[in-house]
């Protein structure tokens, strides 16, 4: 009886060793899959950012062709920043949203920020309109973005 128990115990140890080895292999595969998913998530996020930039450019062009005003005083700082990649530079040149000690928020309107900080609203609006060639559809446009290629 002791011999049978010893054989069963030995078989149990062998089965446990095989199971442990298989678990190690599966853990390695899980780690590889997790790394692949993180890489794919990063590619997806980058692609999404590029597509959003292209969409903003297309919206800007559509508004320009329709003769609509691109920038308005009622527009929030966040909305203005989405219109053109160089809006931040223009705002910073007027000391809006470009320094660490001012309290301009993305939810503030251009008009409100100009009133709060005593900035010439007309001059700021003209500078913003120059980025897009004005509301009448001038020749200047947004910074060109390279063609977006999606590859995985």
C-alpha positions as CSV (number, residue, x, y, z in Angstrom):
1,X,0.0,0.0,0.0
2,X,2.8,2.3,0.8
3,X,4.3,1.6,-2.6
4,X,1.1,2.6,-4.4
5,X,0.9,5.8,-2.4
6,X,4.6,6.6,-3.2
7,X,3.9,6.0,-7.0
8,X,0.8,8.2,-6.8
9,X,2.8,10.9,-5.1
10,X,5.6,10.7,-7.6
11,X,3.0,11.0,-10.5
12,X,1.4,14.0,-8.7
13,X,4.8,15.7,-8.5
14,X,5.5,15.0,-12.2
15,X,2.1,16.3,-13.2
16,X,2.6,19.4,-11.0
17,X,6.0,20.0,-12.6
18,X,4.5,19.9,-16.1
19,X,1.7,22.2,-15.0
20,X,4.2,24.6,-13.5
21,X,6.2,24.6,-16.8
22,X,3.0,25.2,-18.8
23,X,2.0,28.0,-16.5
24,X,5.4,29.7,-17.1
25,X,4.9,29.4,-20.9
26,X,1.4,30.9,-20.6
27,X,2.7,33.7,-18.4
28,X,5.3,34.5,-21.0
29,X,2.6,34.6,-23.7
30,X,0.4,36.9,-21.6
31,X,3.4,39.3,-21.1
32,X,4.0,39.3,-24.9
33,X,0.3,40.0,-25.6
34,X,0.2,42.8,-23.0
35,X,3.2,44.4,-24.6
36,X,1.7,44.1,-28.1
37,X,-1.6,45.6,-26.8
38,X,0.3,48.5,-25.3
39,X,2.1,49.1,-28.5
40,X,-1.2,48.9,-30.5
41,X,-2.8,51.3,-28.1
42,X,0.0,53.8,-28.6
43,X,-0.3,53.5,-32.4
44,X,-4.0,53.9,-32.2
45,X,-3.7,57.0,-30.0
46,X,-1.1,58.5,-32.4
47,X,-3.3,57.7,-35.4
48,X,-6.3,59.3,-33.6
49,X,-4.4,62.5,-33.0
50,X,-3.3,62.7,-36.6
51,X,-6.8,62.1,-37.8
52,X,-8.2,64.7,-35.5
53,X,-5.6,67.2,-36.8
54,X,-6.6,66.4,-40.4
55,X,-10.3,66.8,-39.5
56,X,-9.5,70.2,-38.0
57,X,-7.8,71.2,-41.1
58,X,-10.7,70.0,-43.3
59,X,-13.2,71.9,-41.1
60,X,-11.1,75.0,-41.3
61,X,-10.9,74.8,-45.1
62,X,-14.7,74.1,-45.3
63,X,-15.4,77.2,-43.1
64,X,-12.9,79.3,-45.2
65,X,-14.6,78.2,-48.5
66,X,-18.0,79.0,-47.1
67,X,-16.8,82.5,-46.3
68,X,-17.5,82.0,-42.6
69,X,-15.6,83.7,-39.8
70,X,-13.0,81.3,-38.5
71,X,-12.2,83.0,-35.2
72,X,-14.9,84.8,-33.1
73,X,-14.6,86.7,-29.8
74,X,-17.2,84.3,-28.3
75,X,-14.9,81.3,-29.1
76,X,-13.2,79.7,-26.1
77,X,-9.4,79.5,-25.9
78,X,-9.6,75.7,-26.3
79,X,-11.7,76.0,-29.4
80,X,-9.3,78.5,-30.9
81,X,-6.3,76.3,-30.1
82,X,-8.0,73.4,-32.1
83,X,-8.4,75.6,-35.2
84,X,-4.8,76.0,-36.1
85,X,-1.5,74.7,-34.7
86,X,0.0,78.2,-34.4
87,X,-2.8,79.7,-32.4
88,X,-0.9,79.1,-29.2
89,X,2.0,81.2,-30.5
90,X,-0.3,84.1,-31.4
91,X,-2.0,84.0,-27.9
92,X,1.4,83.9,-26.3
93,X,2.6,86.9,-28.2
94,X,-0.4,88.8,-26.6
95,X,0.5,87.2,-23.3
96,X,-2.5,85.0,-23.2
97,X,-2.3,81.3,-22.3
98,X,1.5,81.4,-22.8
99,X,2.8,82.2,-19.4
100,X,2.7,80.3,-16.1
101,X,1.5,83.3,-13.9
102,X,-1.7,84.2,-15.7
103,X,-5.0,82.5,-15.0
104,X,-6.3,82.3,-18.5
105,X,-8.2,79.0,-18.8
106,X,-9.2,77.0,-21.8
107,X,-12.8,77.7,-21.1
108,X,-12.4,81.5,-21.1
109,X,-13.6,83.2,-24.3
110,X,-11.2,85.3,-26.4
111,X,-13.4,88.3,-25.6
112,X,-13.4,87.6,-21.9
113,X,-9.6,87.1,-21.8
114,X,-9.1,90.4,-23.7
115,X,-11.3,92.3,-21.3
116,X,-9.7,90.7,-18.2
117,X,-6.2,91.4,-19.3
118,X,-6.7,94.7,-21.2
119,X,-5.7,93.3,-24.6
120,X,-6.8,95.0,-27.8
121,X,-9.4,92.5,-29.0
122,X,-9.4,93.7,-32.6
123,X,-5.6,93.4,-32.9
124,X,-5.8,89.8,-31.5
125,X,-8.6,88.9,-33.8
126,X,-6.6,90.3,-36.8
127,X,-3.5,88.3,-35.8
128,X,-5.6,85.1,-35.5
129,X,-7.3,85.8,-38.9
130,X,-3.8,86.2,-40.5
131,X,-3.1,82.6,-39.5
132,X,-5.9,81.4,-41.7
133,X,-5.8,84.0,-44.4
134,X,-8.8,85.8,-43.0
135,X,-12.4,84.9,-43.1
136,X,-12.6,85.7,-46.8
137,X,-10.6,82.7,-47.9
138,X,-7.1,84.1,-48.4
139,X,-4.1,82.1,-49.6
140,X,-2.5,81.5,-46.2
141,X,-3.6,78.3,-44.6
142,X,-2.9,76.0,-41.7
143,X,0.4,74.4,-41.3
144,X,0.5,71.5,-43.6
145,X,0.3,68.1,-42.0
146,X,2.0,65.2,-43.8
147,X,-0.3,62.6,-45.3
148,X,-1.6,60.3,-42.7
149,X,-0.7,56.7,-43.3
150,X,-2.3,54.2,-41.0
151,X,-0.2,51.0,-40.6
152,X,-0.2,48.4,-38.0
